[in-house]
Amino acid sequence: MTHIEERTAARLVLLDEAKRILLFLHNDGHGRTFWATPGGGLEPGETLQQAAVREAAEELGVETADLVQLWSGHARFKFANRAVSQTETFFLVTQQVDLTRLELGELHRVEGIIDVRWWSLDEIQKSDALIFPADLVDKLREHLPALGKRP
């Protein structure tokens, strides 16, 4: 029987002026790559909000993140040959973040982040790339009405 790692994660949604979302390209170390929002698992004793603030500092260089909780969901996936069952809560980063200085630093490399890119919702829908969560565009449109509904 395969062991399934249960975890809880805080994910971050950043939008630019063109309403594109920031995604990180991850390499799981076993030949698979996928795009996902910034964020990560909770550390022992952390709340979701605390984890989101920590992840914003670690992955985005934002020391005091202004966050609004958007939605929670569940995902099952394989990462680095581990089966993961993850409850994840998504937070909108509401302040403007200067990402021009965002570099793929050592922490990113250690976590398997190999690229950073802004994606339009149309680009996500048309892409053949593996993007998590699979229903990201629908969730964004549902929880951020300013992004508009599907035509």
OpenMM code with the backbone's topology and positions (N, CA, C; nanometers):
from openmm import Vec3, app, unit

residues = "MET THR HIS ILE GLU GLU ARG THR ALA ALA ARG LEU VAL LEU LEU ASP GLU ALA LYS ARG ILE LEU LEU PHE LEU HIS ASN ASP GLY HIS GLY ARG THR PHE TRP ALA THR PRO GLY GLY GLY LEU GLU PRO GLY GLU THR LEU GLN GLN ALA ALA VAL ARG GLU ALA ALA GLU GLU LEU GLY VAL GLU THR ALA ASP LEU VAL GLN LEU TRP SER GLY HIS ALA ARG PHE LYS PHE ALA ASN ARG ALA VAL SER GLN THR GLU THR PHE PHE LEU VAL THR GLN GLN VAL ASP LEU THR ARG LEU GLU LEU GLY GLU LEU HIS ARG VAL GLU GLY ILE ILE ASP VAL ARG TRP TRP SER LEU ASP GLU ILE GLN LYS SER ASP ALA LEU ILE PHE PRO ALA ASP LEU VAL ASP LYS LEU ARG GLU HIS LEU PRO ALA LEU GLY LYS ARG PRO".split()
positions = [
    Vec3(0.0841, -0.1182, 0.0000),
    Vec3(0.0000, 0.0000, 0.0000),
    Vec3(0.0888, 0.1249, 0.0000),
    Vec3(0.0558, 0.2228, -0.0819),
    Vec3(0.1327, 0.3446, -0.0929),
    Vec3(0.1002, 0.4388, 0.0219),
    Vec3(0.2050, 0.4918, 0.0833),
    Vec3(0.1858, 0.5906, 0.1895),
    Vec3(0.1472, 0.7240, 0.1269),
    Vec3(0.0449, 0.7875, 0.1802),
    Vec3(0.0023, 0.9182, 0.1324),
    Vec3(0.0350, 1.0206, 0.2400),
    Vec3(0.1129, 1.1199, 0.2023),
    Vec3(0.1492, 1.2283, 0.2943),
    Vec3(0.0341, 1.3285, 0.3003),
    Vec3(-0.0217, 1.3460, 0.4181),
    Vec3(-0.1287, 1.4444, 0.4384),
    Vec3(-0.0642, 1.5760, 0.4787),
    Vec3(-0.1019, 1.6847, 0.4131),
    Vec3(-0.0474, 1.8142, 0.4512),
    Vec3(-0.1473, 1.9251, 0.4262),
    Vec3(-0.1217, 2.0378, 0.4898),
    Vec3(-0.2024, 2.1578, 0.4733),
    Vec3(-0.1099, 2.2670, 0.4210),
    Vec3(-0.1574, 2.3452, 0.3252),
    Vec3(-0.0724, 2.4463, 0.2626),
    Vec3(-0.1455, 2.5787, 0.2501),
    Vec3(-0.0671, 2.6847, 0.2493),
    Vec3(-0.1158, 2.8200, 0.2210),
    Vec3(-0.0581, 2.8598, 0.0855),
    Vec3(-0.1449, 2.8978, -0.0076),
    Vec3(-0.1033, 2.9363, -0.1422),
    Vec3(-0.1306, 3.0852, -0.1603),
    Vec3(-0.0514, 3.1506, -0.2441),
    Vec3(-0.0612, 3.2953, -0.2638),
    Vec3(-0.1010, 3.3288, -0.4063),
    Vec3(-0.1952, 3.4194, -0.4200),
    Vec3(-0.2399, 3.4673, -0.5499),
    Vec3(-0.1924, 3.6118, -0.5644),
    Vec3(-0.1091, 3.6363, -0.6638),
    Vec3(-0.0633, 3.7715, -0.6957),
    Vec3(-0.1085, 3.8033, -0.8365),
    Vec3(-0.1679, 3.9195, -0.8530),
    Vec3(-0.2116, 3.9655, -0.9838),
    Vec3(-0.1382, 4.0941, -1.0178),
    Vec3(-0.1004, 4.1089, -1.1446),
    Vec3(-0.0385, 4.2344, -1.1867),
    Vec3(-0.1449, 4.3267, -1.2452),
    Vec3(-0.1017, 4.4418, -1.2972),
    Vec3(-0.1963, 4.5406, -1.3504),
    Vec3(-0.2767, 4.4859, -1.4679),
    Vec3(-0.2202, 4.3905, -1.5407),
    Vec3(-0.2881, 4.3307, -1.6558),
    Vec3(-0.3743, 4.2109, -1.6147),
    Vec3(-0.3911, 4.1906, -1.4838),
    Vec3(-0.4705, 4.0807, -1.4280),
    Vec3(-0.4133, 3.9437, -1.4623),
    Vec3(-0.2812, 3.9387, -1.4729),
    Vec3(-0.2124, 3.8110, -1.4903),
    Vec3(-0.1738, 3.7594, -1.3523),
    Vec3(-0.1634, 3.6270, -1.3388),
    Vec3(-0.1298, 3.5654, -1.2108),
    Vec3(0.0132, 3.5137, -1.2141),
    Vec3(0.0804, 3.5282, -1.1014),
    Vec3(0.2182, 3.4825, -1.0895),
    Vec3(0.2201, 3.3335, -1.0576),
    Vec3(0.2953, 3.2573, -1.1376),
    Vec3(0.3128, 3.1147, -1.1135),
    Vec3(0.4612, 3.0811, -1.1121),
    Vec3(0.4956, 2.9824, -1.0312),
    Vec3(0.6319, 2.9315, -1.0239),
    Vec3(0.6367, 2.7970, -1.0945),
    Vec3(0.7437, 2.7745, -1.1712),
    Vec3(0.7674, 2.6456, -1.2349),
    Vec3(0.8529, 2.5617, -1.1408),
    Vec3(0.7997, 2.4458, -1.1039),
    Vec3(0.8677, 2.3548, -1.0119),
    Vec3(0.9204, 2.2340, -1.0876),
    Vec3(1.0356, 2.1845, -1.0437),
    Vec3(1.0912, 2.0590, -1.0917),
    Vec3(1.0925, 1.9654, -0.9713),
    Vec3(1.0236, 1.8532, -0.9826),
    Vec3(1.0124, 1.7650, -0.8658),
    Vec3(1.1349, 1.6748, -0.8463),
    Vec3(1.2371, 1.6923, -0.9302),
    Vec3(1.3584, 1.6128, -0.9144),
    Vec3(1.3505, 1.4754, -0.9774),
    Vec3(1.2357, 1.4455, -1.0370),
    Vec3(1.2164, 1.3140, -1.0999),
    Vec3(1.1654, 1.3291, -1.2428),
    Vec3(1.2045, 1.4384, -1.3079),
    Vec3(1.1723, 1.4575, -1.4475),
    Vec3(1.0389, 1.5215, -1.4772),
    Vec3(0.9655, 1.5616, -1.3751),
    Vec3(0.8351, 1.6239, -1.3993),
    Vec3(0.8398, 1.7692, -1.3560),
    Vec3(0.7823, 1.8560, -1.4385),
    Vec3(0.7710, 1.9969, -1.4030),
    Vec3(0.6238, 2.0352, -1.4010),
    Vec3(0.5943, 2.1348, -1.3199),
    Vec3(0.4576, 2.1861, -1.3130),
    Vec3(0.4610, 2.3300, -1.2626),
    Vec3(0.3565, 2.4047, -1.2971),
    Vec3(0.3401, 2.5433, -1.2537),
    Vec3(0.2418, 2.5463, -1.1374),
    Vec3(0.2673, 2.6350, -1.0409),
    Vec3(0.1772, 2.6516, -0.9273),
    Vec3(0.1960, 2.7902, -0.8685),
    Vec3(0.0976, 2.8332, -0.7917),
    Vec3(0.1091, 2.9602, -0.7216),
    Vec3(0.2161, 2.9485, -0.6136),
    Vec3(0.2745, 3.0612, -0.5730),
    Vec3(0.3679, 3.0579, -0.4600),
    Vec3(0.2976, 3.0056, -0.3350),
    Vec3(0.3753, 2.9537, -0.2428),
    Vec3(0.3189, 2.9063, -0.1176),
    Vec3(0.3789, 2.7739, -0.0787),
    Vec3(0.3300, 2.7210, 0.0335),
    Vec3(0.3822, 2.5937, 0.0789),
    Vec3(0.3133, 2.5456, 0.2044),
    Vec3(0.3647, 2.4378, 0.2572),
    Vec3(0.3045, 2.3713, 0.3710),
    Vec3(0.3199, 2.4465, 0.5016),
    Vec3(0.2260, 2.4217, 0.5908),
    Vec3(0.2301, 2.4811, 0.7239),
    Vec3(0.3393, 2.4145, 0.8055),
    Vec3(0.4062, 2.4945, 0.8867),
    Vec3(0.5023, 2.4426, 0.9823),
    Vec3(0.4283, 2.4142, 1.1118),
    Vec3(0.4813, 2.3270, 1.1973),
    Vec3(0.4125, 2.2926, 1.3224),
    Vec3(0.3735, 2.4170, 1.4028),
    Vec3(0.2471, 2.4210, 1.4445),
    Vec3(0.1965, 2.5301, 1.5262),
    Vec3(0.1519, 2.6535, 1.4501),
    Vec3(0.1710, 2.6579, 1.3187),
    Vec3(0.1312, 2.7739, 1.2394),
    Vec3(-0.0162, 2.7701, 1.2037),
    Vec3(-0.0768, 2.8882, 1.1960),
    Vec3(-0.2095, 2.9012, 1.1379),
    Vec3(-0.1930, 2.9188, 0.9872),
    Vec3(-0.3030, 2.9089, 0.9145),
    Vec3(-0.2974, 2.9324, 0.7703),
    Vec3(-0.2461, 3.0728, 0.7397),
    Vec3(-0.2970, 3.1712, 0.8121),
    Vec3(-0.2564, 3.3108, 0.7917),
    Vec3(-0.1066, 3.3277, 0.8184),
    Vec3(-0.0575, 3.2705, 0.9263),
    Vec3(0.0850, 3.2800, 0.9580),
    Vec3(0.1701, 3.2144, 0.8496),
    Vec3(0.1249, 3.1010, 0.8007),
    Vec3(0.1988, 3.0323, 0.6945),
    Vec3(0.2007, 3.1163, 0.5674),
    Vec3(0.0873, 3.1784, 0.5345),
    Vec3(0.0801, 3.2622, 0.4146),
    Vec3(0.1767, 3.3811, 0.4256),
    Vec3(0.1816, 3.4433, 0.5430),
    Vec3(0.2729, 3.5565, 0.5643),
    Vec3(0.4178, 3.5094, 0.5532),
    Vec3(0.4500, 3.3950, 0.6132),
    Vec3(0.5855, 3.3404, 0.6053),
    Vec3(0.6233, 3.3078, 0.4613),
    Vec3(0.5321, 3.2431, 0.3896),
    Vec3(0.5603, 3.2074, 0.2498),
    Vec3(0.5804, 3.3330, 0.1645),
    Vec3(0.5031, 3.4386, 0.1904),
    Vec3(0.5209, 3.5640, 0.1157),
    Vec3(0.6598, 3.6214, 0.1402),
    Vec3(0.7064, 3.6121, 0.2646),
    Vec3(0.8411, 3.6612, 0.2962),
    Vec3(0.9466, 3.5743, 0.2289),
    Vec3(0.9327, 3.4425, 0.2402),
    Vec3(1.0342, 3.3513, 0.1882),
    Vec3(1.0396, 3.3500, 0.0356),
    Vec3(0.9236, 3.3426, -0.0279),
    Vec3(0.9224, 3.3218, -0.1732),
    Vec3(0.9107, 3.4499, -0.2542),
    Vec3(0.8614, 3.5581, -0.1912),
    Vec3(0.8384, 3.6815, -0.2653),
    Vec3(0.9163, 3.8003, -0.2103),
    Vec3(0.9789, 3.7834, -0.0939),
    Vec3(1.0510, 3.8944, -0.0338),
    Vec3(0.9608, 4.0009, 0.0256),
    Vec3(0.8350, 3.9656, 0.0543),
    Vec3(0.7378, 4.0595, 0.1108),
    Vec3(0.7358, 4.0390, 0.2616),
    Vec3(0.7838, 4.1372, 0.3349),
    Vec3(0.7961, 4.1212, 0.4797),
    Vec3(0.6627, 4.1331, 0.5533),
    Vec3(0.5736, 4.2180, 0.5067),
    Vec3(0.4430, 4.2326, 0.5718),
    Vec3(0.3351, 4.2234, 0.4638),
    Vec3(0.2849, 4.1052, 0.4441),
    Vec3(0.1870, 4.0814, 0.3374),
    Vec3(0.0467, 4.1178, 0.3839),
    Vec3(-0.0247, 4.1916, 0.2996),
    Vec3(-0.1670, 4.2179, 0.3208),
    Vec3(-0.2425, 4.1094, 0.2454),
    Vec3(-0.3170, 4.0277, 0.3201),
    Vec3(-0.3784, 3.9084, 0.2610),
    Vec3(-0.5282, 3.9051, 0.2815),
    Vec3(-0.5983, 3.8499, 0.1826),
    Vec3(-0.7410, 3.8222, 0.1924),
    Vec3(-0.7605, 3.6754, 0.1560),
    Vec3(-0.8236, 3.6001, 0.2456),
    Vec3(-0.8485, 3.4588, 0.2171),
    Vec3(-0.9529, 3.4473, 0.1070),
    Vec3(-0.9233, 3.3635, 0.0052),
    Vec3(-1.0126, 3.3479, -0.1096),
    Vec3(-1.0930, 3.2185, -0.1042),
    Vec3(-1.0261, 3.1049, -0.1063),
    Vec3(-1.0958, 2.9760, -0.1071),
    Vec3(-1.0029, 2.8674, -0.0546),
    Vec3(-1.0638, 2.7557, -0.0193),
    Vec3(-0.9894, 2.6363, 0.0195),
    Vec3(-1.0294, 2.5230, -0.0721),
    Vec3(-0.9386, 2.4316, -0.0919),
    Vec3(-0.9656, 2.3167, -0.1773),
    Vec3(-0.8784, 2.1998, -0.1358),
    Vec3(-0.8862, 2.0956, -0.2149),
    Vec3(-0.8106, 1.9751, -0.1856),
    Vec3(-0.7473, 1.9247, -0.3147),
    Vec3(-0.6252, 1.8777, -0.3027),
    Vec3(-0.5549, 1.8257, -0.4202),
    Vec3(-0.4796, 1.6992, -0.3823),
    Vec3(-0.4713, 1.6074, -0.4767),
    Vec3(-0.3878, 1.4883, -0.4636),
    Vec3(-0.2905, 1.4913, -0.5802),
    Vec3(-0.1626, 1.4680, -0.5490),
    Vec3(-0.0610, 1.4716, -0.6537),
    Vec3(0.0622, 1.3960, -0.6080),
    Vec3(0.1513, 1.3722, -0.7033),
    Vec3(0.2809, 1.3120, -0.6715),
    Vec3(0.3839, 1.4218, -0.6809),
    Vec3(0.4719, 1.4272, -0.5817),
    Vec3(0.5823, 1.5228, -0.5827),
    Vec3(0.7048, 1.4519, -0.5275),
    Vec3(0.8114, 1.4534, -0.6060),
    Vec3(0.9368, 1.3894, -0.5652),
    Vec3(0.9123, 1.2454, -0.5203),
    Vec3(0.8330, 1.1721, -0.5983),
    Vec3(0.7986, 1.0313, -0.5725),
    Vec3(0.7225, 1.0095, -0.4421),
    Vec3(0.6570, 1.1151, -0.3918),
    Vec3(0.5708, 1.1026, -0.2741),
    Vec3(0.4278, 1.1292, -0.3188),
    Vec3(0.3366, 1.0485, -0.2685),
    Vec3(0.1944, 1.0744, -0.2914),
    Vec3(0.1501, 1.1741, -0.1845),
    Vec3(0.0879, 1.2837, -0.2270),
    Vec3(0.0490, 1.3903, -0.1346),
    Vec3(-0.1008, 1.4140, -0.1453),
    Vec3(-0.1649, 1.4264, -0.0314),
    Vec3(-0.3043, 1.4673, -0.0214),
    Vec3(-0.3017, 1.6000, 0.0537),
    Vec3(-0.3347, 1.7081, -0.0150),
    Vec3(-0.3126, 1.8415, 0.0403),
    Vec3(-0.4412, 1.9229, 0.0469),
    Vec3(-0.4699, 1.9738, 0.1658),
    Vec3(-0.5744, 2.0747, 0.1827),
    Vec3(-0.5037, 2.2083, 0.1691),
    Vec3(-0.5515, 2.2914, 0.0771),
    Vec3(-0.4823, 2.4166, 0.0512),
    Vec3(-0.5792, 2.5330, 0.0536),
    Vec3(-0.5329, 2.6421, 0.1131),
    Vec3(-0.6117, 2.7644, 0.1207),
    Vec3(-0.5375, 2.8721, 0.0439),
    Vec3(-0.6105, 2.9418, -0.0413),
    Vec3(-0.5528, 3.0444, -0.1278),
    Vec3(-0.5819, 3.1824, -0.0707),
    Vec3(-0.4768, 3.2659, -0.0702),
    Vec3(-0.4850, 3.4026, -0.0199),
    Vec3(-0.4447, 3.4995, -0.1295),
    Vec3(-0.5221, 3.6054, -0.1461),
    Vec3(-0.4870, 3.7134, -0.2382),
    Vec3(-0.3921, 3.8077, -0.1666),
    Vec3(-0.2796, 3.8381, -0.2293),
    Vec3(-0.1877, 3.9402, -0.1791),
    Vec3(-0.2395, 4.0719, -0.2356),
    Vec3(-0.2909, 4.1589, -0.1479),
    Vec3(-0.3640, 4.2768, -0.1956),
    Vec3(-0.2759, 4.3975, -0.2240),
    Vec3(-0.1574, 4.4058, -0.1639),
    Vec3(-0.0742, 4.5223, -0.1915),
    Vec3(0.0087, 4.4985, -0.3172),
    Vec3(0.0550, 4.6076, -0.3759),
    Vec3(0.1442, 4.5965, -0.4902),
    Vec3(0.2775, 4.5407, -0.4417),
    Vec3(0.3306, 4.4487, -0.5153),
    Vec3(0.4572, 4.3857, -0.4798),
    Vec3(0.5554, 4.4126, -0.5926),
    Vec3(0.6724, 4.4635, -0.5575),
    Vec3(0.7760, 4.4893, -0.6568),
    Vec3(0.8500, 4.3593, -0.6847),
    Vec3(0.8121, 4.2967, -0.7938),
    Vec3(0.8742, 4.1688, -0.8276),
    Vec3(0.9888, 4.1836, -0.9268),
    Vec3(1.0241, 4.3094, -0.9605),
    Vec3(1.1356, 4.3273, -1.0530),
    Vec3(1.2652, 4.2769, -0.9909),
    Vec3(1.2704, 4.2742, -0.8558),
    Vec3(1.3910, 4.2259, -0.7893),
    Vec3(1.3794, 4.0784, -0.7506),
    Vec3(1.2667, 4.0173, -0.7861),
    Vec3(1.2480, 3.8767, -0.7528),
    Vec3(1.3447, 3.7928, -0.8362),
    Vec3(1.4307, 3.7233, -0.7679),
    Vec3(1.5294, 3.6395, -0.8346),
    Vec3(1.5114, 3.4961, -0.7878),
    Vec3(1.5541, 3.4054, -0.8701),
    Vec3(1.5520, 3.2656, -0.8300),
    Vec3(1.6711, 3.2418, -0.7391),
    Vec3(1.6510, 3.2697, -0.6127),
    Vec3(1.7578, 3.2591, -0.5152),
    Vec3(1.7781, 3.1164, -0.4687),
    Vec3(1.8637, 3.1019, -0.3706),
    Vec3(1.8989, 2.9699, -0.3183),
    Vec3(1.7765, 2.8955, -0.2654),
    Vec3(1.6881, 2.9661, -0.1929),
    Vec3(1.5684, 2.9011, -0.1399),
    Vec3(1.4835, 2.8436, -0.2535),
    Vec3(1.4688, 2.9195, -0.3610),
    Vec3(1.3929, 2.8698, -0.4756),
    Vec3(1.4576, 2.7448, -0.5322),
    Vec3(1.5880, 2.7483, -0.5473),
    Vec3(1.6584, 2.6317, -0.6027),
    Vec3(1.6400, 2.5096, -0.5134),
    Vec3(1.6522, 2.5294, -0.3827),
    Vec3(1.6354, 2.4187, -0.2880),
    Vec3(1.4949, 2.3597, -0.2992),
    Vec3(1.3951, 2.4453, -0.3205),
    Vec3(1.2566, 2.3989, -0.3291),
    Vec3(1.2185, 2.3519, -0.4696),
    Vec3(1.3133, 2.3530, -0.5626),
    Vec3(1.2863, 2.3041, -0.6973),
    Vec3(1.2162, 2.4036, -0.7872),
    Vec3(1.2192, 2.5323, -0.7522),
    Vec3(1.1580, 2.6361, -0.8366),
    Vec3(1.2610, 2.6769, -0.9406),
    Vec3(1.2247, 2.6595, -1.0679),
    Vec3(1.3227, 2.6841, -1.1743),
    Vec3(1.2855, 2.8004, -1.2659),
    Vec3(1.1640, 2.8544, -1.2511),
    Vec3(1.1250, 2.9698, -1.3329),
    Vec3(1.0069, 3.0394, -1.2663),
    Vec3(0.9878, 3.1651, -1.3022),
    Vec3(0.8792, 3.2478, -1.2519),
    Vec3(0.8179, 3.3180, -1.3727),
    Vec3(0.6852, 3.3221, -1.3798),
    Vec3(0.6213, 3.3834, -1.4965),
    Vec3(0.4832, 3.4356, -1.4603),
    Vec3(0.4455, 3.5478, -1.5220),
    Vec3(0.3084, 3.5993, -1.5133),
    Vec3(0.2275, 3.5352, -1.6258),
    Vec3(0.1089, 3.4818, -1.5926),
    Vec3(0.0217, 3.4141, -1.6891),
    Vec3(-0.1132, 3.4852, -1.6954),
    Vec3(-0.1648, 3.5048, -1.8158),
    Vec3(-0.3036, 3.5487, -1.8295),
    Vec3(-0.3931, 3.4260, -1.8101),
    Vec3(-0.5195, 3.4499, -1.7779),
    Vec3(-0.6102, 3.3368, -1.7612),
    Vec3(-0.6266, 3.2608, -1.8923),
    Vec3(-0.6295, 3.3328, -2.0040),
    Vec3(-0.6393, 3.2663, -2.1348),
    Vec3(-0.5173, 3.1782, -2.1610),
    Vec3(-0.3980, 3.2269, -2.1255),
    Vec3(-0.2767, 3.1462, -2.1454),
    Vec3(-0.2827, 3.0179, -2.0629),
    Vec3(-0.3326, 3.0278, -1.9403),
    Vec3(-0.3447, 2.9085, -1.8566),
    Vec3(-0.4406, 2.8093, -1.9209),
    Vec3(-0.5562, 2.8591, -1.9672),
    Vec3(-0.6563, 2.7699, -2.0266),
    Vec3(-0.6059, 2.7019, -2.1528),
    Vec3(-0.5234, 2.7702, -2.2305),
    Vec3(-0.4755, 2.7153, -2.3580),
    Vec3(-0.3485, 2.6328, -2.3437),
    Vec3(-0.2858, 2.6379, -2.2278),
    Vec3(-0.1562, 2.5738, -2.2095),
    Vec3(-0.1681, 2.4224, -2.1963),
    Vec3(-0.0671, 2.3541, -2.2490),
    Vec3(-0.0542, 2.2100, -2.2299),
    Vec3(0.0296, 2.1783, -2.1066),
    Vec3(0.0821, 2.2813, -2.0413),
    Vec3(0.1650, 2.2619, -1.9225),
    Vec3(0.0787, 2.2116, -1.8071),
    Vec3(0.1418, 2.1422, -1.7155),
    Vec3(0.0750, 2.0973, -1.5941),
    Vec3(0.0695, 2.2158, -1.4988),
    Vec3(-0.0516, 2.2596, -1.4638),
    Vec3(-0.0715, 2.3770, -1.3781),
    Vec3(-0.1639, 2.3379, -1.2647),
    Vec3(-0.1196, 2.3667, -1.1415),
    Vec3(-0.1995, 2.3354, -1.0228),
    Vec3(-0.2499, 2.4617, -0.9571),
    Vec3(-0.3716, 2.4625, -0.9048),
    Vec3(-0.4684, 2.3540, -0.9180),
    Vec3(-0.5278, 2.3529, -1.0587),
    Vec3(-0.5809, 2.2392, -1.0976),
    Vec3(-0.6352, 2.2236, -1.2325),
    Vec3(-0.7498, 2.3204, -1.2597),
    Vec3(-0.8233, 2.3588, -1.1565),
    Vec3(-0.9371, 2.4496, -1.1731),
    Vec3(-0.9026, 2.5935, -1.1353),
    Vec3(-0.7755, 2.6311, -1.1470),
    Vec3(-0.7301, 2.7629, -1.1046),
    Vec3(-0.8076, 2.8762, -1.1716),
    Vec3(-0.8255, 2.8699, -1.3020),
    Vec3(-0.8939, 2.9774, -1.3731),
    Vec3(-1.0380, 2.9909, -1.3241),
    Vec3(-1.1081, 2.8795, -1.3114),
    Vec3(-1.2470, 2.8852, -1.2638),
    Vec3(-1.2544, 2.9431, -1.1233),
    Vec3(-1.1643, 2.9013, -1.0347),
    Vec3(-1.1637, 2.9522, -0.8969),
    Vec3(-1.1339, 3.1016, -0.8943),
    Vec3(-1.0399, 3.1462, -0.9744),
    Vec3(-1.0076, 3.2887, -0.9780),
    Vec3(-1.1269, 3.3705, -1.0259),
    Vec3(-1.1915, 3.3239, -1.1297),
    Vec3(-1.3081, 3.3974, -1.1812),
    Vec3(-1.4231, 3.3966, -1.0816),
    Vec3(-1.4375, 3.2877, -1.0081),
    Vec3(-1.5438, 3.2777, -0.9084),
    Vec3(-1.5188, 3.3711, -0.7896),
    Vec3(-1.3949, 3.3786, -0.7442),
    Vec3(-1.3636, 3.4522, -0.6223),
    Vec3(-1.3133, 3.5940, -0.6458),
    Vec3(-1.2788, 3.6256, -0.7689),
    Vec3(-1.2350, 3.7610, -0.8039),
    Vec3(-1.3143, 3.8067, -0.9259),
    Vec3(-1.4373, 3.8528, -0.9034),
    Vec3(-1.5267, 3.8862, -1.0148),
    Vec3(-1.4677, 3.9866, -1.1140),
    Vec3(-1.3737, 4.0679, -1.0707),
    Vec3(-1.3137, 4.1663, -1.1614),
    Vec3(-1.2386, 4.0993, -1.2763),
    Vec3(-1.2066, 3.9721, -1.2611),
    Vec3(-1.1367, 3.9005, -1.3674),
    Vec3(-1.2300, 3.8593, -1.4806),
    Vec3(-1.3585, 3.8676, -1.4570),
    Vec3(-1.4567, 3.8380, -1.5612),
    Vec3(-1.4891, 3.6917, -1.5719),
    Vec3(-1.6051, 3.6655, -1.6292),
    Vec3(-1.6505, 3.5282, -1.6506),
    Vec3(-1.6017, 3.4770, -1.7849),
    Vec3(-1.6080, 3.3486, -1.7989),
    Vec3(-1.5707, 3.2843, -1.9245),
    Vec3(-1.6672, 3.3286, -2.0335),
    Vec3(-1.6169, 3.3566, -2.1547),
    Vec3(-1.7081, 3.3990, -2.2639),
    Vec3(-1.8046, 3.2883, -2.3022),
] * unit.nanometer
topology = app.Topology()
chain = topology.addChain("A")
for resn in residues:
    res = topology.addResidue(resn, chain)
    for name in ("N", "CA", "C"):
        topology.addAtom(name, app.Element.getBySymbol(name[0]), res)
